[in-house]
């Protein structure tokens, strides 16, 4: 299988499917605002996820559940303005699609119209089949999400690895194949055994993006605040920190405070 990289000027859902066929891994990170999106996009990321993880890292909530559709649209529209190359995928928040398929469609349409996002992401398999079908029938691309689904945290009761037991693993495989059959263009697998994730990725033709799902999938996603080390309280096994911004930013702010207090800032060159 070829591993040659094609120079994509604009990433689309088709680009991702082509990447999988060509054996090129897909890079995906979250972003929630214009400035971060611009940085991530210019660095060459393939997919920007406007995740409902904004509820945690931007608003300080314990779970992803409190964030609203209006807030997701606000974050997504900011990201879209900063992204030129990347595909922008927006999470449908908890409560905006689970109740019925018509509500799901209205939510997805609002995101697409009001934010300018390129696709939506939903958590779940067979139980949200009708919602996915209705959104896809409206011409809106859908990315699936299986395994650990944070919007269902109170059902699981824990953030531990999912699908370690045979029955749950079989359901995961069935759900992944169903999402492909329905027409989803890609799938996120979160916190499941690497061997199972690879098995799923090899059994379906759409790209599988992993987070805590090993290296045998078609791409990886991380939360930008975790990857840059802005969050020093979250240290799961799957996280690789590429910087320690928490320490660096804390030192910078402390130095600023000291310079202001000591009247070192501003100096003569820093005033008019």
C-alpha positions as CSV (number, residue, x, y, z in Angstrom):
1,X,0.0,0.0,0.0
2,X,1.4,3.4,-0.9
3,X,2.3,5.9,1.8
4,X,2.9,8.9,-0.5
5,X,1.3,12.1,0.7
6,X,-0.9,14.1,-1.7
7,X,-0.9,17.8,-1.3
8,X,-4.5,18.7,-0.5
9,X,-5.2,22.4,-0.8
10,X,-8.6,21.9,0.9
11,X,-9.6,18.8,2.9
12,X,-13.0,17.4,2.2
13,X,-14.8,14.2,3.3
14,X,-13.6,12.6,0.1
15,X,-10.1,13.6,0.9
16,X,-10.2,11.6,4.1
17,X,-11.6,8.5,2.3
18,X,-8.8,8.9,-0.3
19,X,-6.2,9.1,2.5
20,X,-7.4,5.8,4.0
21,X,-7.3,4.1,0.6
22,X,-3.7,5.5,0.0
23,X,-2.5,4.5,3.5
24,X,-2.0,8.1,4.7
25,X,-2.8,8.7,8.3
26,X,-5.2,11.4,9.2
27,X,-4.4,14.1,11.7
28,X,-7.2,15.7,13.8
29,X,-7.2,18.1,16.7
30,X,-9.9,20.1,18.5
31,X,-10.1,23.9,18.4
32,X,-12.7,26.2,19.9
33,X,-11.8,29.7,18.8
34,X,-10.5,31.7,15.8
35,X,-6.9,32.2,17.0
36,X,-6.3,28.5,17.9
37,X,-8.0,27.4,14.7
38,X,-5.8,29.6,12.6
39,X,-2.6,28.2,14.3
40,X,-3.7,24.6,14.0
41,X,-4.9,25.0,10.4
42,X,-1.6,26.7,9.2
43,X,0.4,23.9,10.8
44,X,-1.2,21.5,8.4
45,X,-3.9,19.6,10.4
46,X,-6.4,17.6,8.3
47,X,-9.5,17.9,10.5
48,X,-10.4,20.4,13.2
49,X,-13.0,19.1,15.6
50,X,-15.1,21.7,17.4
51,X,-15.7,19.3,20.2
52,X,-18.3,19.4,23.0
53,X,-15.1,19.1,25.1
54,X,-15.3,22.9,25.0
55,X,-17.7,22.3,28.0
56,X,-14.7,21.0,29.9
57,X,-11.7,23.0,28.7
58,X,-13.3,26.3,27.9
59,X,-16.1,26.5,30.4
60,X,-14.8,24.4,33.3
61,X,-17.7,21.9,33.5
62,X,-17.0,18.4,34.8
63,X,-18.7,16.7,31.8
64,X,-19.6,17.6,28.2
65,X,-23.3,17.5,29.0
66,X,-24.0,21.2,29.9
67,X,-22.9,22.8,26.6
68,X,-25.7,24.1,24.5
69,X,-26.4,24.1,20.7
70,X,-26.1,27.9,20.7
71,X,-22.7,27.7,22.4
72,X,-21.5,25.0,20.0
73,X,-22.5,27.3,17.1
74,X,-20.6,30.2,18.6
75,X,-17.4,28.1,19.0
76,X,-17.8,26.6,15.5
77,X,-18.4,29.9,13.7
78,X,-15.2,31.2,15.3
79,X,-13.2,28.2,14.2
80,X,-14.5,28.3,10.6
81,X,-13.3,31.9,10.3
82,X,-9.8,30.7,11.2
83,X,-9.6,27.6,9.1
84,X,-8.7,27.7,5.4
85,X,-7.5,24.1,4.6
86,X,-8.9,21.8,7.3
87,X,-12.2,20.1,7.3
88,X,-14.2,21.5,10.3
89,X,-16.4,18.9,12.1
90,X,-18.8,20.1,14.8
91,X,-20.2,18.0,17.6
92,X,-23.9,17.9,18.1
93,X,-24.2,18.5,21.8
94,X,-26.1,16.3,24.3
95,X,-29.9,16.8,24.0
96,X,-29.8,18.1,20.5
97,X,-30.4,14.9,18.6
98,X,-31.2,12.0,21.0
99,X,-34.9,12.7,21.5
100,X,-36.1,12.3,17.9
101,X,-34.8,12.4,14.4
102,X,-36.6,15.7,13.5
103,X,-34.9,17.5,16.4
104,X,-31.6,16.0,15.2
105,X,-32.1,17.4,11.7
106,X,-33.0,20.8,13.0
107,X,-29.9,20.9,15.2
108,X,-27.6,19.8,12.3
109,X,-29.2,22.4,10.0
110,X,-28.6,25.1,12.5
111,X,-25.0,24.2,12.9
112,X,-24.4,24.1,9.1
113,X,-26.3,27.3,8.4
114,X,-25.2,29.4,11.4
115,X,-21.6,28.3,11.8
116,X,-20.5,27.4,8.3
117,X,-19.1,24.0,9.6
118,X,-18.5,21.2,7.1
119,X,-19.9,18.2,8.9
120,X,-21.4,17.1,12.2
121,X,-20.4,14.4,14.7
122,X,-22.9,12.3,16.7
123,X,-22.2,9.8,19.5
124,X,-23.9,6.4,19.3
125,X,-24.8,3.5,16.9
126,X,-28.0,1.7,16.3
127,X,-29.9,3.7,18.9
128,X,-29.5,6.9,16.9
129,X,-29.8,5.3,13.4
130,X,-32.9,7.3,12.5
131,X,-31.3,10.6,13.4
132,X,-28.2,9.8,11.3
133,X,-30.4,8.8,8.3
134,X,-32.4,12.0,8.4
135,X,-29.3,14.2,8.7
136,X,-27.6,12.4,5.8
137,X,-30.7,12.6,3.7
138,X,-30.6,16.4,4.0
139,X,-27.1,16.3,2.5
140,X,-25.2,17.0,5.7
141,X,-22.0,14.8,6.2
142,X,-21.9,12.8,9.5
143,X,-19.0,11.5,11.4
144,X,-19.8,8.7,13.9
145,X,-18.4,8.2,17.4
146,X,-18.3,4.9,19.2
147,X,-16.6,3.3,22.2
148,X,-16.3,5.7,25.2
149,X,-19.0,8.2,24.4
150,X,-18.7,11.1,27.0
151,X,-22.3,12.2,26.6
152,X,-23.3,8.9,28.1
153,X,-20.9,9.2,31.0
154,X,-23.7,8.8,33.6
155,X,-24.9,5.6,32.0
156,X,-21.3,4.2,32.0
157,X,-20.5,5.6,35.4
158,X,-16.8,5.8,34.5
159,X,-14.3,6.9,31.8
160,X,-12.7,3.5,31.8
161,X,-11.8,1.6,28.6
162,X,-14.9,0.3,26.7
163,X,-15.6,-3.0,24.8
164,X,-13.2,-5.2,26.8
165,X,-16.0,-7.8,27.1
166,X,-17.0,-9.9,24.1
167,X,-20.6,-8.8,24.0
168,X,-19.8,-5.0,24.0
169,X,-17.0,-5.6,21.4
170,X,-19.5,-7.4,19.1
171,X,-22.0,-4.6,19.4
172,X,-19.2,-2.1,18.6
173,X,-18.3,-3.9,15.5
174,X,-21.9,-4.1,14.4
175,X,-22.4,-0.4,15.1
176,X,-19.3,0.5,13.1
177,X,-20.5,-1.5,10.1
178,X,-24.0,0.1,10.5
179,X,-22.6,3.6,10.5
180,X,-20.6,2.8,7.3
181,X,-23.8,1.4,5.7
182,X,-25.9,4.4,6.6
183,X,-23.4,6.7,4.9
184,X,-21.2,8.2,7.6
185,X,-17.9,9.4,6.0
186,X,-15.7,8.6,9.1
187,X,-15.8,7.3,12.6
188,X,-14.1,8.1,15.9
189,X,-13.3,5.3,18.2
190,X,-12.6,6.4,21.8
191,X,-10.7,4.4,24.5
192,X,-11.1,0.9,23.3
193,X,-8.6,-2.0,23.0
194,X,-6.1,-1.4,20.2
195,X,-6.6,-4.8,18.7
196,X,-10.4,-4.3,18.4
197,X,-9.9,-0.8,16.9
198,X,-7.6,-2.2,14.3
199,X,-10.0,-5.0,13.5
200,X,-12.8,-2.4,13.0
201,X,-10.6,-0.1,10.9
202,X,-9.7,-3.0,8.6
203,X,-13.3,-4.2,8.3
204,X,-14.8,-1.0,7.0
205,X,-13.9,1.3,4.1
206,X,-14.5,4.7,5.9
207,X,-11.7,6.2,7.9
208,X,-11.5,5.4,11.6
209,X,-10.0,8.1,13.8
210,X,-8.7,6.9,17.2
211,X,-8.3,8.5,20.6
212,X,-6.9,6.0,23.0
213,X,-7.5,3.3,20.4
214,X,-4.0,2.4,19.4
215,X,-2.0,2.8,16.2
216,X,-3.9,0.4,13.9
217,X,-6.6,2.9,13.0
218,X,-6.5,5.4,10.1
219,X,-5.8,8.6,12.1
220,X,-5.6,10.2,15.6
221,X,-7.4,12.9,17.4
222,X,-6.5,14.7,20.7
223,X,-7.9,17.7,22.6
224,X,-5.6,20.6,21.8
225,X,-5.4,21.8,25.4
226,X,-4.2,18.3,26.5
227,X,-1.7,17.9,23.6
228,X,-0.1,21.4,24.3
229,X,0.1,20.7,28.0
230,X,-2.3,23.6,28.9
231,X,-4.1,21.1,31.2
232,X,-1.8,19.6,33.7
233,X,-4.5,17.6,35.6
234,X,-5.4,15.1,32.8
235,X,-2.9,12.4,32.1
236,X,-4.4,9.3,30.5
237,X,-2.1,6.7,28.9
238,X,-3.0,7.7,25.4
239,X,-2.0,11.4,25.8
240,X,1.3,12.6,24.5
241,X,2.1,16.1,25.5
242,X,4.0,18.0,22.8
243,X,4.6,21.1,25.0
244,X,4.2,22.2,28.6
245,X,2.3,25.4,28.1
246,X,0.8,25.3,31.6
247,X,4.3,25.8,33.1
248,X,5.5,28.2,30.4
249,X,2.3,30.4,30.6
250,X,2.4,30.4,34.4
251,X,6.0,31.6,34.4
252,X,5.2,34.3,31.8
253,X,2.2,35.6,33.8
254,X,4.2,35.5,37.1
255,X,7.1,37.5,35.4
256,X,4.5,40.0,34.0
257,X,3.1,40.5,37.5
258,X,6.6,41.0,39.0
259,X,7.6,43.5,36.2
260,X,4.4,45.6,36.7
261,X,4.8,45.6,40.5
262,X,8.5,46.6,40.3
263,X,7.7,49.3,37.7
264,X,10.0,47.5,35.2
265,X,7.1,47.3,32.7
266,X,6.6,49.4,30.7
267,X,10.1,50.8,30.1
268,X,10.9,53.9,28.0
269,X,10.9,51.9,24.7
270,X,7.5,50.6,25.5
271,X,5.6,53.9,25.8
272,X,4.7,56.8,23.5
